[in-house]
Amino acid sequence: MDETYDVVVVGGGAAGLSGALCLARARRSVLVVDDATPRNARAGHVHNFLTRDGTPPAELVAIGRAEAAGYGAAFRDATATAVEAVAPGGDRAARFALTLSDGSRVAARRLLVTTGLADELPDVEGLADHWGSSVLHCPFCHGWEVRDRPVAVVSSGPLTAHQALLWSHWTSDLTVIGPVAQDRVEELEARGVTLVPGEAVAVVEDDGRLVGLRLRDGSVVACEAVVVAARAMARSALLDQLGVPTQDLVVEGEAVGRFVTAGADGATEVDGVWVAGNVADPRAQVITSAAAGLTAGAAITFDLLAEETRHAVAARRASAAAAVAQG
């Protein structure tokens, strides 16, 4: 092993940096491993983050890194490609060995995995090119920016009616393309939502700007923003190697994503492994993920202290027993 840390944090977004900050301030040795592929990289700004509303995601990460580094946290710009559990050999011994994409290997007493999720978009040509700018999913993140503008919702499952009703609060010029549940039609029509049958197949652009969606029949629905329900899939490859369980995110009987199973403090079923952020909570916004990172960091601090106390008590008892044996 190149180095051993109290905690290795895999993932350097809001959750990971918040956890690293908490742990570093708790005088723990911390390494953050991050490959600079955040979920919100395509977004122009972070919103609903008190005191940081409107901050570009990269700037928020830079601030977080500087804060955690100020307390001694270390950083490695790499991907954690493999992990294995190792038998702890005593006080302050490592439980996990990680292989990084730069060829190095590091050891950790505890793991905090904050690798986030991947958004699987509907199969509409050109959609991915506008993801995070004019192709959106969350009105709390982007609703203000497209308020009162023409918006189209692409039907893609059980979340369609829910999304449309929610977005109708931000704009009255709202169109749903594709099928919706029959028992939700009255609600949508009462909110002034236009329902258009058919299937969206391609984004229509004008000088690189999204101006509509082309349907399979050739017609075009004009809009300035598109709302989709992306499948939210946890980036759990590293955790899978340790046997950390995942489960489907189910809405109205249909799986619309997958997330890692964990307790309220981020502890997983695998001893010594914690998670925080979107990898465990697909609905979490940036500020929510940051809070989860802090919660996990505090829980890991308690866990490490409990382990060290057990070893200290055992050593004290052994010393006392040896003294008694020597008369």
BELURPE-V559274 format. One record per residue. D_CENTER is the distance of its C-alpha to the mean C-alpha in whole Angstrom. Layout:
D_CENTER, D_CENTER
This chain:
29, 28, 27, 26, 23, 23, 19, 17, 14, 12, 9, 10, 8, 9, 8, 10, 12, 13, 13, 16, 18, 18, 19, 21, 23, 24, 26, 24, 24, 20, 19, 16, 15, 13, 14, 13, 11, 8, 7, 9, 12, 14, 14, 17, 16, 14, 15, 16, 15, 19, 21, 18, 19, 19, 18, 17, 13, 15, 18, 15, 14, 18, 19, 16, 17, 21, 20, 19, 22, 24, 24, 24, 21, 21, 19, 19, 18, 18, 16, 16, 18, 20, 20, 23, 24, 27, 30, 30, 33, 34, 33, 30, 29, 26, 25, 22, 23, 21, 22, 21, 21, 24, 26, 25, 25, 24, 24, 22, 23, 20, 16, 13, 10, 7, 6, 3, 5, 8, 10, 14, 16, 20, 23, 24, 26, 24, 21, 19, 21, 20, 16, 15, 19, 21, 19, 16, 15, 14, 18, 16, 14, 17, 20, 22, 22, 24, 26, 29, 29, 29, 26, 26, 24, 23, 24, 22, 22, 22, 20, 22, 24, 22, 20, 24, 25, 22, 23, 26, 26, 25, 28, 31, 31, 29, 29, 28, 28, 29, 29, 28, 29, 33, 33, 30, 33, 35, 32, 31, 34, 35, 32, 34, 31, 33, 32, 33, 34, 33, 30, 28, 29, 28, 27, 30, 30, 33, 33, 29, 28, 27, 30, 30, 29, 32, 32, 34, 37, 37, 37, 34, 32, 32, 29, 27, 24, 22, 20, 18, 16, 14, 13, 9, 10, 8, 8, 11, 14, 14, 14, 16, 19, 19, 19, 16, 16, 14, 15, 15, 14, 18, 19, 23, 23, 21, 18, 15, 12, 12, 10, 11, 13, 14, 16, 15, 15, 13, 16, 16, 19, 20, 21, 20, 16, 14, 10, 8, 4, 2, 5, 7, 7, 7, 9, 7, 8, 8, 11, 10, 7, 10, 12, 10, 11, 14, 15, 14, 16, 19, 19, 19, 22, 24, 23, 25, 28, 29, 29, 31, 33, 34, 35, 37, 39, 40, 41, 43, 45, 45, 47, 49, 50, 51, 53, 55, 56, 57, 60
